């Protein structure tokens, strides 16, 4: 299945918005085994749309369009498609009833513009859009499928997942495709590759392994193709079961798991509470933890001790420690982790102090020197990172590593 | 000047990366008065590149290509362009010397692949790339300019700013273009529009006003075109001087200023210090403040009091206040702001408590109910926000509003 993606909208061509729809659609289609042969962004112009459609339908089995379906844009995409197929319009009572119902629930009435939105090209099969007013449209002529969707990302994603992808896999039977993602943290991709080299070398031709690194986390994705879906799924499950024990302590989750959600779940299950003491990450660790809805069940709070006086007064770091070792030191993060745990009365305290950059380093402690510690009341464990000079990257990388330290402590791996 | 942008790379077509180059280039070109007629993403394939080039050069005055110049991709873009122009290659000693020098400074030697990189199409004018090894290439044949650049964003941006845009404005003399951006916070775009309606209505034809909203901030951009650059710049300056007093208290900066950098500068200038007490924003406000390098000069720290016990023990919020009014209340944020100011011994304390969502609301206090307060020791001022149900949006929007409260207090506007 060859696919051409067309995004329509002046706001893309003037650079006002970055087209993220195309990459998302390409990802989903690739996971189904489709090949993207081109992506085109064009203006809301009748000629442009018709010419691009003509070219794309010659080149591809499937052409996916997003955008230009809103009432403000005068429905130019719909008109262009009808002109391309040389067809007329028909009123869709079903769509009209749905729109009227949608606005009634909001206590608002509909206008003539909404009624006009319900005239659809005669050869369109309508795809129900539960996220908005404009339905998707499916055309199947001359062996080529054309699908038109709204450009609003969550409406497009809903239609792709619930209507378009299932129909496409039925319309163009492809080989079986399956994927497994293993989420790791704690080692870079080259070290992981070295550890699982034997496993990787004996992978059969039809199974590929990809390393996808992101701020200290590495996703390992196994992708397989074959003729029998059930057999393929089984084969991948067996490979995952073989791979995971080889890097067990690095694996924090599967598929779309995030480290902050995983430690949240762990803490909740074990009835443990957490507090953080942050210097150079400046609140980002707490922000990452509290981005998860329900974090109040295990996260009590954070002391962002940016100034040394705050480290002393609120966390109980001793002046002698700061004078002798400085704020960026093993001794300081140890006292910070123990201090925040005591003062916030939690089971676990975790702390970070370092030089986020881009300036502020010394020959002793260059930019990117970061210490962290974790304490559970019985013992306190420390870690040192040596990162680069990019402030925001350092902050985000360090937050991830601190979350991993929480995971390792709770699981008895430090 | 009509421009077609082509991005080349399999990594775009499989959705592994989102193409952000096109939007950035489109923005820059639009600011120069150019019109983008199309954007196309294609694979690293000889046929694809040649066909797309042929089509684009027919349609546009300028075709900009990025990607496919790296050594790992076998220089397919360069070969495709040479084939398109039916021309041969010539060795660029200048490029070779630059690459050798570049690697010598890194203490590394060059390989045969690097020498091969220095063969260039005969009709290419080379554009020096100070950010990497592959130079940009400028072709000017049959009244159409074709420019090829590396796909690495910072290399492409360097070439666009230093080589391509200056040459294009010389090659295609356009009318004078100028822009002014005014950064505002504190009102939505429709209210701003109502306040400056008279100003907007009397703008001459050649000056446009755009409203660009983002998480509670609204950028106002005046764009003008004309024949005389100096006169146009003067005209825009006069319009800015006329507009700003009408919305004075909303204007926090100009051009690319950020609210966190602006309040940092304000606090530094006046020798004031700041501390924050956060509940529902969970550390995001502190993170936003400390994302600015040098924040330690005025930011002492934050108490992220997620749990009510932390609000009592570390911020001194009274149990009676929590029992009577709850944590999401005017009384609570008042005590939080005063408490953090006292305990962190700062000039200013700012606090936030609310229901970030998506769950946790009551009929009294629905999701999105957020209180904030600011105290300077003499008085404490409170504000209430009523936002939607999206957790991360609520957190970011609220942080911006709290930063604005700091600005208003320091400037004596609350």
Interface residues (C-beta under 8 A of the other chain):
Chain A: X12 X13 X14 X15 X16 X17 X18 X19 X20 X22 X23 X24 X25 X26 X27 X28 X29 X30 X36 X37 X38 X39 X40 X41 X42 X43 X48 X276 X278 X281 X282 X283 X284 X285 X286 X287 X289 X290 X291 X293 X295 X296 X299 X300 X301 X302 X303 X304 X305 X306 X307 X309 X310 X313 X314 X343 X344 X345 X357 X358 X359 X391 X392 X395
Chain B: X12 X13 X14 X15 X16 X17 X18 X19 X20 X22 X23 X24 X25 X26 X27 X28 X29 X30 X36 X37 X38 X39 X40 X41 X42 X43 X48 X212 X276 X278 X281 X282 X283 X284 X285 X286 X287 X289 X290 X291 X293 X295 X296 X299 X300 X301 X302 X303 X304 X305 X306 X307 X309 X310 X313 X314 X343 X344 X345 X356 X357 X358 X359 X391 X392 X395
